[in-house]
Amino acid sequence: MIKHRLPALLLALSPVWVSASVYADEVTQVDPVTAIDEKISTKQSEIDAIASEFDTESSMLQQLKNDQARLKRNGDELDAKRNRAKSALDKQYSRLLEDPETDLITFQKQYQDAWAAVKQNQSEQLSNQQAIAESEMRLSQLKQKQARLKTEYTNLEESKIEARVKRLEAELRESAVVETSYKTTCSTTMTLGECSSQGLHLTKQKAVKTFRAQLLDSLSESVIAKQNLSGVELNIHVQDSQIQRAGFEGNSEYFTQMQAQLQAKPEAVAACKMLNVSSRYCLQGAAESKSSKQSKAWANVTVRSDQYNDSVTINGINYGSTPVEIVLPAGRHQVTVAKDGFESYNRVITVNGNDTVWVKLRPNKDS
């Protein structure tokens, strides 16, 4: 905010403006951009944490799948070993008919051990399959959480741009009192009134330039605003002024000292131009602004089906098995629910608010 000492006479000239400025000085408000920045930082930490958790869970799932492949290989070997033991035991039973002294105990023990190993392997495979299913479920939940956090992060970034624009718009409308002086050379053909008028005009012009420089220097984002200043209409006006001292100094030099109250009335999209963001953030009531509000409408959508271990894909992104809870922007979205042995559910849904999509999968006719 531009702050200057306010002379008593100018205070009397501008009671409304002064009271607003004094009130603004008395009230200390938290900068909304800073507050949003803190939320963005917190949200980024949450995104990083969930990404780390997702990577850890993905590694665990891969290890479980590797273990499952190993158990499957071991199971095939144990099945073969059991079959060999059974074959050997069957031969011993055949020999028993000719030789009652034939040893069966040893072969029975080998077959029993082989069968126990097969059952143990089957139990381990079943437990590992359950662990894989649980890990895949956790990954699906983490993926949904990642999507939600990224959506919230995007919304915060959008809110930050809006807050930056509003802050700059408010700063550009600051009013200030500038005291300035100017010495001009009057030609010999000028009357005293013409010389005085020229001095007044040039002094006001200098006041406008001074105010403009001070205004730009005081902006919260002064550097970027100055970089994008080309073509921006600030429309600085002298709202009130008072001559402090004026008169000739020397032969033809006319000196003017003035106090002036100035304010910028920038064009509607000035803040957006200076921040190098879309003009839609500055346009109020226009069709483009209405469109942007619609695009920022979000809803919670839940997808459920009558099957387990299915696969839900929304707009080309797989979210795992149902139930799936996701935040979607208002509008049309492609939803696919698929499972081996069943006909895939493919629909385009229109999201207008919170909703639940119920899916009934039909078995394939060929299966």
C-alpha positions as CSV (number, residue, x, y, z in Angstrom):
1,M,0.0,0.0,0.0
2,I,1.3,3.5,-0.9
3,K,1.5,5.6,2.3
4,H,2.2,9.3,2.5
5,R,1.7,12.1,5.1
6,L,-1.7,13.7,4.5
7,P,-1.7,17.5,4.8
8,A,-4.6,19.0,6.8
9,L,-6.0,20.9,3.9
10,L,-6.0,17.9,1.6
11,L,-7.7,15.9,4.4
12,A,-10.4,18.4,4.3
13,L,-10.7,18.1,0.5
14,S,-11.0,14.3,0.6
15,P,-12.8,13.1,3.7
16,V,-14.3,9.9,2.2
17,W,-11.0,8.8,0.7
18,V,-9.1,9.5,3.9
19,S,-11.4,7.6,6.2
20,A,-11.2,4.5,3.9
21,S,-7.4,4.7,3.9
22,V,-7.2,5.1,7.7
23,Y,-9.5,2.2,8.2
24,A,-7.5,0.1,5.9
25,D,-4.3,0.9,7.9
26,E,-6.0,-0.1,11.2
27,V,-7.2,-3.5,10.0
28,T,-4.5,-6.1,9.5
29,Q,-5.6,-8.9,7.2
30,V,-3.9,-12.1,6.3
31,D,-2.8,-12.1,2.7
32,P,-5.0,-14.7,1.0
33,V,-2.3,-15.6,-1.5
34,T,0.1,-16.4,1.4
35,A,-2.6,-18.5,3.1
36,I,-3.2,-20.5,-0.2
37,D,0.5,-20.9,-0.6
38,E,0.7,-22.6,2.8
39,K,-2.2,-24.9,1.8
40,I,-0.5,-25.7,-1.4
41,S,2.7,-26.6,0.4
42,T,0.8,-28.8,2.8
43,K,-1.1,-30.5,0.0
44,Q,2.2,-31.1,-1.9
45,S,3.6,-32.8,1.2
46,E,0.5,-35.0,1.3
47,I,1.0,-35.8,-2.4
48,D,4.7,-36.7,-1.8
49,A,3.8,-38.9,1.2
50,I,1.1,-40.8,-0.7
51,A,3.4,-41.2,-3.7
52,S,6.0,-42.7,-1.4
53,E,3.4,-45.0,0.1
54,F,2.2,-46.0,-3.3
55,D,5.7,-46.9,-4.4
56,T,6.3,-49.0,-1.3
57,E,3.0,-50.8,-1.8
58,S,3.8,-51.3,-5.5
59,S,7.1,-52.9,-4.5
60,M,5.4,-55.2,-2.0
61,L,2.8,-56.2,-4.6
62,Q,5.5,-57.1,-7.1
63,Q,7.3,-59.2,-4.5
64,L,4.0,-61.0,-3.7
65,K,3.5,-61.7,-7.4
66,N,7.1,-63.0,-7.6
67,D,6.4,-65.2,-4.6
68,Q,3.3,-66.5,-6.3
69,A,5.2,-67.4,-9.4
70,R,7.8,-69.2,-7.3
71,L,5.0,-71.1,-5.3
72,K,3.4,-72.1,-8.6
73,R,6.6,-73.5,-9.9
74,N,7.2,-75.3,-6.6
75,G,3.6,-76.6,-6.8
76,D,4.2,-78.1,-10.2
77,E,7.3,-79.8,-9.0
78,L,5.5,-81.1,-5.9
79,D,2.6,-82.4,-8.0
80,A,5.1,-84.3,-10.1
81,K,6.8,-85.7,-7.1
82,R,3.5,-86.8,-5.6
83,N,2.5,-88.5,-8.8
84,R,5.8,-90.4,-8.8
85,A,5.3,-91.4,-5.2
86,K,1.8,-92.6,-6.0
87,S,3.0,-94.6,-9.0
88,A,5.7,-96.2,-6.9
89,L,3.2,-97.1,-4.2
90,D,0.8,-98.6,-6.8
91,K,3.7,-100.8,-8.0
92,Q,4.3,-102.0,-4.4
93,Y,0.6,-102.9,-4.0
94,S,0.9,-105.0,-7.2
95,R,3.9,-106.8,-5.9
96,L,2.1,-107.5,-2.6
97,L,-0.2,-109.9,-4.4
98,E,2.8,-112.1,-5.3
99,D,4.9,-111.3,-2.2
100,P,3.1,-110.7,1.1
101,E,6.4,-109.6,2.6
102,T,6.6,-106.6,0.2
103,D,7.4,-103.3,2.1
104,L,4.6,-100.8,1.8
105,I,5.3,-98.6,4.8
106,T,8.3,-96.8,3.2
107,F,6.4,-96.0,0.0
108,Q,3.3,-95.0,1.9
109,K,5.4,-92.6,4.0
110,Q,6.9,-91.1,0.8
111,Y,3.4,-90.6,-0.7
112,Q,2.0,-89.1,2.5
113,D,4.9,-86.7,2.7
114,A,4.6,-85.7,-1.0
115,W,0.8,-85.2,-0.5
116,A,1.4,-83.1,2.6
117,A,3.9,-80.9,0.7
118,V,1.4,-80.4,-2.1
119,K,-1.3,-79.3,0.4
120,Q,1.1,-77.0,2.2
121,N,2.0,-75.4,-1.1
122,Q,-1.6,-75.0,-2.0
123,S,-2.3,-73.3,1.4
124,E,0.7,-71.0,0.8
125,Q,-0.5,-70.1,-2.7
126,L,-4.0,-69.3,-1.3
127,S,-2.6,-67.1,1.4
128,N,-0.4,-65.3,-1.0
129,Q,-3.3,-64.8,-3.5
130,Q,-5.2,-63.2,-0.6
131,A,-2.3,-61.0,0.2
132,I,-2.1,-60.0,-3.5
133,A,-5.8,-59.1,-3.6
134,E,-5.4,-57.0,-0.4
135,S,-2.4,-55.2,-1.8
136,E,-4.1,-54.5,-5.0
137,M,-7.1,-53.1,-3.0
138,R,-4.7,-50.8,-1.0
139,L,-3.1,-49.7,-4.3
140,S,-6.5,-48.9,-5.7
141,Q,-7.4,-46.9,-2.6
142,L,-4.0,-45.1,-2.8
143,K,-4.5,-44.3,-6.4
144,Q,-8.0,-42.8,-5.7
145,K,-6.5,-40.8,-2.9
146,Q,-3.7,-39.6,-5.2
147,A,-6.3,-38.5,-7.8
148,R,-8.2,-36.7,-5.1
149,L,-5.1,-34.9,-3.7
150,K,-4.0,-33.9,-7.2
151,T,-7.5,-32.5,-7.9
152,E,-7.4,-30.6,-4.7
153,Y,-3.9,-29.3,-5.5
154,T,-5.1,-28.1,-8.9
155,N,-8.0,-26.4,-7.3
156,L,-5.7,-24.6,-4.9
157,E,-3.5,-23.5,-7.7
158,E,-6.6,-22.1,-9.5
159,S,-7.7,-20.4,-6.3
160,K,-4.2,-18.9,-5.9
161,I,-4.4,-17.3,-9.4
162,E,-7.8,-15.9,-8.5
163,A,-6.4,-14.5,-5.2
164,R,-3.4,-13.0,-7.0
165,V,-5.6,-11.3,-9.5
166,K,-7.9,-9.9,-6.8
167,R,-5.0,-8.7,-4.7
168,L,-3.4,-6.9,-7.7
169,E,-6.7,-5.4,-8.7
170,A,-7.1,-4.0,-5.1
171,E,-3.5,-2.7,-5.1
172,L,-3.9,-1.0,-8.5
173,R,-6.9,1.0,-7.1
174,E,-4.9,2.4,-4.2
175,S,-5.1,6.2,-3.8
176,A,-2.3,8.4,-2.6
177,V,-1.2,11.9,-2.0
178,V,1.9,13.1,-3.9
179,E,3.7,16.3,-3.3
180,T,5.8,17.4,-6.3
181,S,7.3,20.4,-7.9
182,Y,8.2,21.5,-11.4
183,K,10.1,24.4,-12.9
184,T,9.2,25.3,-16.5
185,T,10.5,28.0,-18.8
186,C,7.9,30.3,-20.2
187,S,8.4,32.0,-23.5
188,T,8.3,35.8,-23.7
189,T,5.1,35.7,-25.8
190,M,3.1,33.9,-23.0
191,T,0.8,35.8,-20.7
192,L,1.0,35.2,-16.9
193,G,-2.1,33.0,-17.1
194,E,-0.7,30.9,-19.9
195,C,2.6,30.4,-18.1
196,S,0.8,29.5,-14.9
197,S,-1.5,27.0,-16.8
198,Q,1.6,25.4,-18.4
199,G,3.3,25.1,-15.0
200,L,0.2,23.5,-13.5
201,H,-0.2,21.1,-16.4
202,L,3.4,19.9,-16.3
203,T,3.4,19.6,-12.5
204,K,0.3,17.4,-12.7
205,Q,2.0,15.4,-15.4
206,K,5.0,14.9,-13.2
207,A,2.7,13.9,-10.2
208,V,1.1,11.3,-12.4
209,K,4.5,9.8,-13.4
210,T,5.6,9.9,-9.8
211,F,2.5,8.2,-8.5
212,R,2.7,5.6,-11.3
213,A,6.2,4.7,-10.4
214,Q,5.4,4.5,-6.6
215,L,2.3,2.5,-7.4
216,L,4.2,-0.1,-9.4
217,D,7.0,-0.3,-6.8
218,S,4.5,-1.0,-4.0
219,L,2.8,-3.9,-5.7
220,S,3.1,-7.3,-4.0
221,E,4.3,-8.8,-7.3
222,S,6.0,-5.7,-8.6
223,V,8.7,-7.5,-10.6
224,I,6.4,-9.6,-12.8
225,A,3.9,-6.7,-13.1
226,K,6.6,-4.4,-14.5
227,Q,7.7,-7.1,-16.9
228,N,4.2,-7.4,-18.4
229,L,3.3,-3.7,-18.2
230,S,3.5,-3.1,-22.0
231,G,0.0,-2.2,-23.4
232,V,-1.6,-2.0,-20.0
233,E,-3.9,1.0,-19.4
234,L,-3.6,2.2,-15.8
235,N,-5.7,5.3,-16.4
236,I,-4.3,7.4,-13.5
237,H,-6.4,10.4,-12.5
238,V,-5.7,13.5,-10.4
239,Q,-8.8,13.4,-8.1
240,D,-7.9,16.6,-6.3
241,S,-5.0,19.1,-6.1
242,Q,-3.8,22.2,-4.4
243,I,-1.0,24.6,-5.3
244,Q,1.4,25.1,-2.4
245,R,3.6,27.6,-4.1
246,A,3.9,29.1,-7.6
247,G,5.6,32.0,-9.2
248,F,8.6,33.2,-11.3
249,E,12.1,32.4,-10.2
250,G,14.7,34.1,-12.2
251,N,14.0,35.7,-15.6
252,S,11.5,33.3,-17.3
253,E,11.4,30.2,-15.1
254,Y,8.1,29.5,-13.5
255,F,8.1,27.3,-10.4
256,T,5.0,25.2,-9.3
257,Q,4.8,23.2,-6.1
258,M,1.7,21.0,-5.7
259,Q,0.0,18.4,-3.5
260,A,-2.3,16.1,-5.5
261,Q,-4.5,13.1,-4.7
262,L,-4.2,10.5,-7.4
263,Q,-5.8,7.2,-8.1
264,A,-5.5,4.6,-10.9
265,K,-8.6,3.3,-12.6
266,P,-7.1,0.4,-14.6
267,E,-8.7,-1.4,-17.5
268,A,-10.8,-4.5,-16.6
269,V,-8.1,-7.0,-17.6
270,A,-5.1,-5.0,-16.3
271,A,-4.3,-7.3,-13.5
272,C,-4.5,-10.4,-15.7
273,K,-2.1,-8.8,-18.3
274,M,0.4,-7.8,-15.6
275,L,0.3,-11.3,-14.0
276,N,0.4,-12.9,-17.5
277,V,-2.7,-15.1,-16.8
278,S,-5.9,-15.7,-18.7
279,S,-8.2,-12.7,-19.0
280,R,-11.1,-14.9,-17.7
281,Y,-9.9,-14.3,-14.2
282,C,-10.6,-10.6,-14.6
283,L,-13.8,-10.6,-16.6
284,Q,-16.9,-10.4,-14.4
285,G,-20.3,-11.4,-15.7
286,A,-19.1,-12.3,-19.2
287,A,-19.9,-15.6,-20.8
288,E,-16.3,-16.6,-20.5
289,S,-16.4,-16.1,-16.7
290,K,-19.6,-18.2,-16.5
291,S,-17.9,-21.0,-18.5
292,S,-15.0,-20.9,-16.1
293,K,-17.3,-21.3,-13.1
294,Q,-18.9,-24.3,-14.6
295,S,-15.6,-25.9,-15.3
296,K,-14.7,-25.5,-11.6
297,A,-17.8,-27.5,-10.4
298,W,-16.8,-30.8,-8.9
299,A,-18.7,-33.8,-7.6
300,N,-18.1,-37.0,-5.7
301,V,-19.0,-40.0,-7.9
302,T,-19.1,-43.6,-6.6
303,V,-19.0,-46.6,-9.0
304,R,-20.3,-50.0,-7.7
305,S,-21.0,-53.3,-9.4
306,D,-22.4,-56.7,-8.5
307,Q,-19.0,-58.4,-9.1
308,Y,-15.7,-58.6,-7.2
309,N,-12.2,-58.2,-8.7
310,D,-13.5,-56.1,-11.6
311,S,-11.7,-53.2,-13.2
312,V,-13.0,-49.6,-13.4
313,T,-11.6,-47.2,-16.0
314,I,-12.8,-43.5,-16.2
315,N,-11.6,-41.3,-19.0
316,G,-8.8,-43.8,-19.8
317,I,-7.5,-44.0,-16.2
318,N,-7.8,-47.3,-14.3
319,Y,-8.9,-46.9,-10.7
320,G,-8.9,-50.6,-9.7
321,S,-11.9,-52.7,-8.6
322,T,-15.2,-51.5,-7.3
323,P,-16.3,-49.8,-5.2
324,V,-14.5,-46.7,-6.6
325,E,-15.0,-43.2,-5.1
326,I,-13.6,-40.3,-7.2
327,V,-13.9,-36.6,-7.6
328,L,-14.9,-35.6,-11.1
329,P,-15.6,-32.2,-12.7
330,A,-19.1,-31.5,-14.0
331,G,-19.7,-32.7,-17.5
332,R,-19.5,-35.9,-19.5
333,H,-17.2,-38.8,-18.6
334,Q,-16.5,-42.3,-20.2
335,V,-16.9,-45.1,-17.6
336,T,-15.9,-48.7,-18.3
337,V,-16.3,-51.6,-15.9
338,A,-14.7,-54.9,-17.1
339,K,-14.1,-58.4,-15.8
340,D,-12.9,-61.6,-17.4
341,G,-15.9,-63.8,-18.4
342,F,-18.3,-60.8,-18.4
343,E,-19.5,-58.3,-21.0
344,S,-17.8,-54.9,-20.4
345,Y,-20.0,-52.0,-19.2
346,N,-19.3,-48.9,-21.3
347,R,-21.3,-45.8,-20.8
348,V,-20.9,-42.0,-21.0
349,I,-22.2,-40.4,-17.8
350,T,-23.0,-36.8,-17.2
351,V,-21.9,-35.5,-13.9
352,N,-24.0,-32.6,-12.4
353,G,-23.6,-33.4,-8.7
354,N,-22.7,-36.2,-6.3
355,D,-23.9,-39.5,-7.6
356,T,-23.5,-43.3,-7.5
357,V,-23.2,-45.4,-10.7
358,W,-24.6,-49.0,-10.2
359,V,-23.3,-51.6,-12.7
360,K,-24.6,-55.1,-13.3
361,L,-22.2,-57.2,-15.3
362,R,-23.6,-59.8,-17.6
363,P,-21.8,-63.1,-18.3
364,N,-20.3,-63.5,-21.8
365,K,-22.6,-65.5,-24.0
366,D,-19.6,-67.6,-25.2
367,S,-18.5,-68.5,-21.7
